[in-house]
Amino acid sequence: MKYKNILLVNDINDDAETFVLVLNAINHKIISSVEGSPLEALKKLKDSKLSPDIIFLDYNMPHLDGTVFLKLLRDIKGLKRIPVVLYSRNSGHMLREAMTKFKKVQFLKKRANFRKLFKSLQKIILPEKSEKKSIMR
């Protein structure tokens, strides 16, 4: 498994619940944390209360958008190398700009459909399984 400790920063409870359910369906050994506030997430990351292997970040949240969050995250020593996946319903210009501005940033479109989200997350979290499937087809 490429990522075992996963942090989701998302202020919408329904989206967060679905995300965690999908992670558990992918692999029950995944440790997932959800933080509804980007400011609180940054504080916990800075205080080493959270140590994720990867962060899924809702780009559009109150108090702090994804670009500002990424800048503040990259300024915290020891957290520069954590991969971040921008998790949003939109794939607009600002998202593309953030992805080119910051290293190790990907994009994942929010999906209401459990199966589509499962497939998308599986490609990121378990890339070796996705590769095996495509080779076998």
BELWO-V19863 format. One record per residue. N is the residue number from 1. SS is DSSP state (a for helix, b for strand, c for the rest). NEAR is the number of other ideal C-beta (glycine too) atoms within 10 Angstrom. Layout:
n={N | N}
ss={SS | SS}
near={NEAR | NEAR}
//
This chain:
n={1 | 2 | 3 | 4 | 5 | 6 | 7 | 8 | 9 | 10 | 11 | 12 | 13 | 14 | 15 | 16 | 17 | 18 | 19 | 20 | 21 | 22 | 23 | 24 | 25 | 26 | 27 | 28 | 29 | 30 | 31 | 32 | 33 | 34 | 35 | 36 | 37 | 38 | 39 | 40 | 41 | 42 | 43 | 44 | 45 | 46 | 47 | 48 | 49 | 50 | 51 | 52 | 53 | 54 | 55 | 56 | 57 | 58 | 59 | 60 | 61 | 62 | 63 | 64 | 65 | 66 | 67 | 68 | 69 | 70 | 71 | 72 | 73 | 74 | 75 | 76 | 77 | 78 | 79 | 80 | 81 | 82 | 83 | 84 | 85 | 86 | 87 | 88 | 89 | 90 | 91 | 92 | 93 | 94 | 95 | 96 | 97 | 98 | 99 | 100 | 101 | 102 | 103 | 104 | 105 | 106 | 107 | 108 | 109 | 110 | 111 | 112 | 113 | 114 | 115 | 116 | 117 | 118 | 119 | 120 | 121 | 122 | 123 | 124 | 125 | 126 | 127 | 128 | 129 | 130 | 131 | 132 | 133 | 134 | 135 | 136 | 137}
ss={c | c | c | c | b | b | b | b | b | c | c | c | a | a | a | a | a | a | a | a | a | a | a | a | a | a | c | c | c | c | b | b | b | b | b | c | c | a | a | a | a | a | a | a | a | a | c | c | c | c | c | c | c | b | b | b | b | b | c | c | c | c | c | c | c | a | a | a | a | a | a | a | a | a | c | c | c | c | c | c | c | c | b | b | b | b | b | b | c | c | c | c | a | a | a | a | a | a | a | a | a | c | c | c | b | b | b | b | b | c | c | c | c | a | a | a | a | a | a | a | a | a | a | a | a | c | a | a | a | a | a | a | a | a | a | a | c}
near={13 | 12 | 21 | 14 | 14 | 22 | 23 | 23 | 30 | 25 | 16 | 14 | 10 | 9 | 19 | 19 | 12 | 17 | 24 | 16 | 14 | 22 | 22 | 12 | 15 | 19 | 14 | 7 | 8 | 20 | 13 | 18 | 17 | 18 | 21 | 15 | 16 | 23 | 15 | 14 | 26 | 21 | 13 | 16 | 22 | 16 | 8 | 9 | 11 | 19 | 14 | 22 | 16 | 19 | 28 | 26 | 25 | 23 | 23 | 16 | 21 | 9 | 11 | 16 | 16 | 24 | 16 | 14 | 24 | 22 | 13 | 16 | 21 | 17 | 11 | 12 | 6 | 10 | 19 | 12 | 8 | 17 | 16 | 26 | 22 | 27 | 25 | 20 | 12 | 12 | 14 | 10 | 8 | 16 | 19 | 12 | 11 | 22 | 19 | 9 | 12 | 17 | 12 | 15 | 19 | 13 | 15 | 18 | 14 | 18 | 19 | 10 | 10 | 12 | 10 | 12 | 22 | 16 | 15 | 19 | 23 | 18 | 15 | 18 | 22 | 17 | 13 | 9 | 15 | 15 | 11 | 11 | 12 | 9 | 7 | 6 | 5}
//
